Amino acid sequence: MDRNTEVQWSMGSTTVYGTMVKPAGSGPFPAVVMAAGSGPTDRDWNSPLLPGHNGSARLLAEALADAGIASLRYDKRASGPHAMDNMRVLAGSLSMQSHREEFTGAVHLLASMPDIRVGEIFGLGNSEGTLHVLNYQLENPTVPLAGIILAAPPGRSVGAVARSQLAAEAAALPNGDALLTLYDEAIKRFEVGQAAEPDPALPDGVKNLIAALESPANLPFARELWAADAAHLIADVAVPVLIIIGKKDIQVDWQADGERLEAASRGKSNVTLTYPMNANHVLKHEPRGRSTLNAVSVASGYNAEDAALDSETLEIVLKWLGMWTSTGHR
């Protein structure tokens, strides 16, 4: 019997599409709402910019169902098969608030189901998605989350995280320092509301990044996101929080970002931080040594057909959920 159910809900003149996965039995079940990472990443955490369709969110949903926990994951309106149609309507109006409202719709849909325990709905965000989960909880929602799982949350601003990734790549180039200076100058102009005007000498990938930030379709969201970080939000969250940054994550750094998150969480007994040894940015197992990894080689394998969830990370997630749900899985 297929335990996947396609669901949808309206947001203004658009529709959000998602997938429910429920355990066997009649419930009621605890549940998790998943928020995907940045860009056109869809409900399964696949991206048209990367090869493969073996998304981590789908694997997580199946593992949760096996443990007695339901889940709902959804396509952001700027991702998935309906992205082009939606962007004709939404261009220029996407914002941190509009993404929070997508998450709100998912939580409310779950809460309306008789076989879901309303007091045991959790949020699980990956990367940028962690910010939307946190923002939801901090808005004093009518259906508060029982707890939050932050997978690869940016402890520094998103702009600072992006720069650190580019700096690592620039270090391998003979003119890397000069290129990084040109990038910094363009970004400084973007941050103060001017045209970035990137230097033609910058690599095409960097120029494409800046163009995406400046695209009228992405503003004002890009400016909001660029300055956002999870560390500033953690302090005001009262429910249990699990923070996971894999030591093989080369986008969010377990030391640089972890240090900021640890400082923000100091004295908060509701926050647990963990750094699985072999988990990458999307919680998949990465067997290679960290020193051998680069952004291209890692991202190209995120959703490869043979890529599996990191077993240590999955155990951490299920054990933590078991502490706060009626499933009792420990």
QUIHU-V915386 format. One record per residue. N is the residue number from 1. RES is the residue in three letters. PSI is psi in whole degrees, -180 to 180 (NA if undefined). OMEGA is omega as a letter, one per 40 degrees, with the letter a starting at -180 (* if undefined). Layout:
n:N res:RES psi:PSI omega:OMEGA
n:N res:RES psi:PSI omega:OMEGA
//
This chain:
n:1 res:MET psi:130 omega:a
n:2 res:ASP psi:123 omega:a
n:3 res:ARG psi:5 omega:i
n:4 res:ASN psi:135 omega:i
n:5 res:THR psi:128 omega:i
n:6 res:GLU psi:134 omega:a
n:7 res:VAL psi:165 omega:i
n:8 res:GLN psi:158 omega:i
n:9 res:TRP psi:155 omega:a
n:10 res:SER psi:143 omega:i
n:11 res:MET psi:99 omega:a
n:12 res:GLY psi:-126 omega:a
n:13 res:SER psi:9 omega:i
n:14 res:THR psi:171 omega:i
n:15 res:THR psi:138 omega:i
n:16 res:VAL psi:134 omega:a
n:17 res:TYR psi:140 omega:a
n:18 res:GLY psi:-179 omega:i
n:19 res:THR psi:126 omega:i
n:20 res:MET psi:139 omega:i
n:21 res:VAL psi:124 omega:a
n:22 res:LYS psi:149 omega:i
n:23 res:PRO psi:170 omega:i
n:24 res:ALA psi:150 omega:i
n:25 res:GLY psi:-176 omega:a
n:26 res:SER psi:-6 omega:i
n:27 res:GLY psi:-162 omega:e
n:28 res:PRO psi:150 omega:a
n:29 res:PHE psi:148 omega:i
n:30 res:PRO psi:163 omega:a
n:31 res:ALA psi:158 omega:i
n:32 res:VAL psi:132 omega:i
n:33 res:VAL psi:127 omega:a
n:34 res:MET psi:135 omega:i
n:35 res:ALA psi:124 omega:a
n:36 res:ALA psi:169 omega:i
n:37 res:GLY psi:-163 omega:a
n:38 res:SER psi:167 omega:i
n:39 res:GLY psi:-154 omega:a
n:40 res:PRO psi:28 omega:i
n:41 res:THR psi:129 omega:a
n:42 res:ASP psi:-170 omega:a
n:43 res:ARG psi:-30 omega:a
n:44 res:ASP psi:-4 omega:a
n:45 res:TRP psi:33 omega:i
n:46 res:ASN psi:156 omega:i
n:47 res:SER psi:138 omega:i
n:48 res:PRO psi:-13 omega:i
n:49 res:LEU psi:-11 omega:a
n:50 res:LEU psi:150 omega:i
n:51 res:PRO psi:156 omega:i
n:52 res:GLY psi:155 omega:a
n:53 res:HIS psi:21 omega:a
n:54 res:ASN psi:68 omega:a
n:55 res:GLY psi:145 omega:a
n:56 res:SER psi:-35 omega:a
n:57 res:ALA psi:-38 omega:i
n:58 res:ARG psi:-43 omega:i
n:59 res:LEU psi:-40 omega:i
n:60 res:LEU psi:-42 omega:a
n:61 res:ALA psi:-41 omega:i
n:62 res:GLU psi:-41 omega:i
n:63 res:ALA psi:-39 omega:i
n:64 res:LEU psi:-44 omega:i
n:65 res:ALA psi:-40 omega:i
n:66 res:ASP psi:-27 omega:a
n:67 res:ALA psi:6 omega:i
n:68 res:GLY psi:18 omega:a
n:69 res:ILE psi:128 omega:i
n:70 res:ALA psi:165 omega:i
n:71 res:SER psi:157 omega:i
n:72 res:LEU psi:125 omega:i
n:73 res:ARG psi:151 omega:a
n:74 res:TYR psi:157 omega:i
n:75 res:ASP psi:123 omega:i
n:76 res:LYS psi:152 omega:a
n:77 res:ARG psi:-18 omega:i
n:78 res:ALA psi:19 omega:i
n:79 res:SER psi:172 omega:i
n:80 res:GLY psi:-175 omega:a
n:81 res:PRO psi:-17 omega:a
n:82 res:HIS psi:10 omega:a
n:83 res:ALA psi:-45 omega:a
n:84 res:MET psi:-44 omega:i
n:85 res:ASP psi:-43 omega:a
n:86 res:ASN psi:-40 omega:a
n:87 res:MET psi:-23 omega:i
n:88 res:ARG psi:-28 omega:a
n:89 res:VAL psi:-36 omega:a
n:90 res:LEU psi:-9 omega:a
n:91 res:ALA psi:124 omega:i
n:92 res:GLY psi:-7 omega:a
n:93 res:SER psi:0 omega:i
n:94 res:LEU psi:143 omega:a
n:95 res:SER psi:172 omega:i
n:96 res:MET psi:-38 omega:i
n:97 res:GLN psi:-40 omega:a
n:98 res:SER psi:-34 omega:i
n:99 res:HIS psi:-37 omega:i
n:100 res:ARG psi:-38 omega:a
n:101 res:GLU psi:-33 omega:i
n:102 res:GLU psi:-46 omega:i
n:103 res:PHE psi:-40 omega:i
n:104 res:THR psi:-45 omega:i
n:105 res:GLY psi:-39 omega:i
n:106 res:ALA psi:-44 omega:i
n:107 res:VAL psi:-44 omega:a
n:108 res:HIS psi:-37 omega:i
n:109 res:LEU psi:-45 omega:i
n:110 res:LEU psi:-46 omega:a
n:111 res:ALA psi:-22 omega:a
n:112 res:SER psi:-7 omega:a
n:113 res:MET psi:129 omega:a
n:114 res:PRO psi:-20 omega:a
n:115 res:ASP psi:17 omega:i
n:116 res:ILE psi:135 omega:i
n:117 res:ARG psi:108 omega:a
n:118 res:VAL psi:-33 omega:i
n:119 res:GLY psi:0 omega:a
n:120 res:GLU psi:46 omega:i
n:121 res:ILE psi:125 omega:a
n:122 res:PHE psi:156 omega:i
n:123 res:GLY psi:138 omega:i
n:124 res:LEU psi:112 omega:i
n:125 res:GLY psi:149 omega:i
n:126 res:ASN psi:127 omega:i
n:127 res:SER psi:-119 omega:i
n:128 res:GLU psi:-35 omega:a
n:129 res:GLY psi:-25 omega:i
n:130 res:THR psi:-34 omega:a
n:131 res:LEU psi:-38 omega:a
n:132 res:HIS psi:-36 omega:i
n:133 res:VAL psi:-46 omega:i
n:134 res:LEU psi:-44 omega:a
n:135 res:ASN psi:-37 omega:i
n:136 res:TYR psi:-50 omega:a
n:137 res:GLN psi:-32 omega:a
n:138 res:LEU psi:-2 omega:i
n:139 res:GLU psi:14 omega:a
n:140 res:ASN psi:59 omega:a
n:141 res:PRO psi:157 omega:i
n:142 res:THR psi:-25 omega:i
n:143 res:VAL psi:87 omega:a
n:144 res:PRO psi:150 omega:i
n:145 res:LEU psi:145 omega:i
n:146 res:ALA psi:-21 omega:a
n:147 res:GLY psi:168 omega:a
n:148 res:ILE psi:135 omega:i
n:149 res:ILE psi:121 omega:a
n:150 res:LEU psi:107 omega:i
n:151 res:ALA psi:114 omega:a
n:152 res:ALA psi:52 omega:i
n:153 res:PRO psi:141 omega:i
n:154 res:PRO psi:114 omega:i
n:155 res:GLY psi:-30 omega:i
n:156 res:ARG psi:173 omega:i
n:157 res:SER psi:154 omega:i
n:158 res:VAL psi:-37 omega:i
n:159 res:GLY psi:-40 omega:i
n:160 res:ALA psi:-38 omega:i
n:161 res:VAL psi:-44 omega:i
n:162 res:ALA psi:-41 omega:a
n:163 res:ARG psi:-39 omega:a
n:164 res:SER psi:-35 omega:i
n:165 res:GLN psi:-44 omega:i
n:166 res:LEU psi:-36 omega:i
n:167 res:ALA psi:-38 omega:i
n:168 res:ALA psi:-39 omega:i
n:169 res:GLU psi:-39 omega:a
n:170 res:ALA psi:-29 omega:a
n:171 res:ALA psi:-23 omega:a
n:172 res:ALA psi:-3 omega:a
n:173 res:LEU psi:145 omega:a
n:174 res:PRO psi:-30 omega:i
n:175 res:ASN psi:29 omega:a
n:176 res:GLY psi:-42 omega:a
n:177 res:ASP psi:-42 omega:a
n:178 res:ALA psi:-41 omega:i
n:179 res:LEU psi:-39 omega:i
n:180 res:LEU psi:-36 omega:i
n:181 res:THR psi:-42 omega:i
n:182 res:LEU psi:-40 omega:i
n:183 res:TYR psi:-47 omega:a
n:184 res:ASP psi:-40 omega:a
n:185 res:GLU psi:-41 omega:a
n:186 res:ALA psi:-43 omega:a
n:187 res:ILE psi:-35 omega:i
n:188 res:LYS psi:-40 omega:i
n:189 res:ARG psi:-41 omega:i
n:190 res:PHE psi:-43 omega:a
n:191 res:GLU psi:-27 omega:i
n:192 res:VAL psi:12 omega:i
n:193 res:GLY psi:10 omega:i
n:194 res:GLN psi:169 omega:i
n:195 res:ALA psi:132 omega:a
n:196 res:ALA psi:-37 omega:i
n:197 res:GLU psi:63 omega:a
n:198 res:PRO psi:143 omega:i
n:199 res:ASP psi:138 omega:i
n:200 res:PRO psi:-20 omega:a
n:201 res:ALA psi:-16 omega:a
n:202 res:LEU psi:147 omega:i
n:203 res:PRO psi:152 omega:a
n:204 res:ASP psi:-39 omega:a
n:205 res:GLY psi:-38 omega:i
n:206 res:VAL psi:-42 omega:i
n:207 res:LYS psi:-36 omega:i
n:208 res:ASN psi:-38 omega:i
n:209 res:LEU psi:-48 omega:a
n:210 res:ILE psi:-39 omega:i
n:211 res:ALA psi:-38 omega:i
n:212 res:ALA psi:-38 omega:i
n:213 res:LEU psi:-38 omega:a
n:214 res:GLU psi:-9 omega:a
n:215 res:SER psi:131 omega:i
n:216 res:PRO psi:-29 omega:i
n:217 res:ALA psi:-28 omega:a
n:218 res:ASN psi:-19 omega:a
n:219 res:LEU psi:144 omega:e
n:220 res:PRO psi:3 omega:a
n:221 res:PHE psi:-43 omega:a
n:222 res:ALA psi:-40 omega:i
n:223 res:ARG psi:-40 omega:i
n:224 res:GLU psi:-49 omega:a
n:225 res:LEU psi:-39 omega:a
n:226 res:TRP psi:-32 omega:a
n:227 res:ALA psi:-5 omega:a
n:228 res:ALA psi:151 omega:i
n:229 res:ASP psi:158 omega:a
n:230 res:ALA psi:-26 omega:a
n:231 res:ALA psi:-38 omega:a
n:232 res:HIS psi:-20 omega:a
n:233 res:LEU psi:-28 omega:a
n:234 res:ILE psi:-39 omega:a
n:235 res:ALA psi:-29 omega:a
n:236 res:ASP psi:3 omega:a
n:237 res:VAL psi:128 omega:a
n:238 res:ALA psi:-22 omega:a
n:239 res:VAL psi:165 omega:i
n:240 res:PRO psi:138 omega:a
n:241 res:VAL psi:132 omega:i
n:242 res:LEU psi:122 omega:i
n:243 res:ILE psi:127 omega:a
n:244 res:ILE psi:122 omega:i
n:245 res:ILE psi:116 omega:a
n:246 res:GLY psi:146 omega:i
n:247 res:LYS psi:-9 omega:i
n:248 res:LYS psi:12 omega:i
n:249 res:ASP psi:117 omega:a
n:250 res:ILE psi:13 omega:i
n:251 res:GLN psi:-58 omega:i
n:252 res:VAL psi:126 omega:a
n:253 res:ASP psi:128 omega:a
n:254 res:TRP psi:-22 omega:i
n:255 res:GLN psi:-56 omega:a
n:256 res:ALA psi:-48 omega:i
n:257 res:ASP psi:-38 omega:i
n:258 res:GLY psi:-39 omega:i
n:259 res:GLU psi:-43 omega:i
n:260 res:ARG psi:-40 omega:a
n:261 res:LEU psi:-37 omega:i
n:262 res:GLU psi:-41 omega:i
n:263 res:ALA psi:-41 omega:i
n:264 res:ALA psi:-24 omega:a
n:265 res:SER psi:-2 omega:a
n:266 res:ARG psi:128 omega:i
n:267 res:GLY psi:-1 omega:i
n:268 res:LYS psi:104 omega:a
n:269 res:SER psi:-12 omega:a
n:270 res:ASN psi:-7 omega:a
n:271 res:VAL psi:129 omega:i
n:272 res:THR psi:127 omega:i
n:273 res:LEU psi:139 omega:a
n:274 res:THR psi:147 omega:a
n:275 res:TYR psi:83 omega:a
n:276 res:PRO psi:139 omega:a
n:277 res:MET psi:-39 omega:a
n:278 res:ASN psi:21 omega:i
n:279 res:ALA psi:141 omega:i
n:280 res:ASN psi:-165 omega:a
n:281 res:HIS psi:-30 omega:a
n:282 res:VAL psi:24 omega:i
n:283 res:LEU psi:17 omega:i
n:284 res:LYS psi:158 omega:i
n:285 res:HIS psi:129 omega:i
n:286 res:GLU psi:105 omega:a
n:287 res:PRO psi:-19 omega:a
n:288 res:ARG psi:155 omega:i
n:289 res:GLY psi:145 omega:a
n:290 res:ARG psi:-37 omega:a
n:291 res:SER psi:-18 omega:a
n:292 res:THR psi:-4 omega:a
n:293 res:LEU psi:145 omega:i
n:294 res:ASN psi:167 omega:a
n:295 res:ALA psi:-41 omega:a
n:296 res:VAL psi:-47 omega:a
n:297 res:SER psi:-36 omega:a
n:298 res:VAL psi:-51 omega:a
n:299 res:ALA psi:-34 omega:a
n:300 res:SER psi:-18 omega:i
n:301 res:GLY psi:3 omega:a
n:302 res:TYR psi:-47 omega:a
n:303 res:ASN psi:27 omega:i
n:304 res:ALA psi:150 omega:a
n:305 res:GLU psi:-27 omega:a
n:306 res:ASP psi:7 omega:i
n:307 res:ALA psi:129 omega:a
n:308 res:ALA psi:156 omega:i
n:309 res:LEU psi:145 omega:i
n:310 res:ASP psi:123 omega:a
n:311 res:SER psi:-37 omega:i
n:312 res:GLU psi:-43 omega:a
n:313 res:THR psi:-45 omega:a
n:314 res:LEU psi:-41 omega:i
n:315 res:GLU psi:-40 omega:i
n:316 res:ILE psi:-46 omega:a
n:317 res:VAL psi:-49 omega:a
n:318 res:LEU psi:-38 omega:i
n:319 res:LYS psi:-42 omega:a
n:320 res:TRP psi:-45 omega:i
n:321 res:LEU psi:-36 omega:i
n:322 res:GLY psi:-26 omega:i
n:323 res:MET psi:-24 omega:a
n:324 res:TRP psi:6 omega:a
n:325 res:THR psi:171 omega:i
n:326 res:SER psi:-5 omega:a
n:327 res:THR psi:-34 omega:i
n:328 res:GLY psi:17 omega:i
n:329 res:HIS psi:116 omega:i
n:330 res:ARG psi:NA omega:*
//
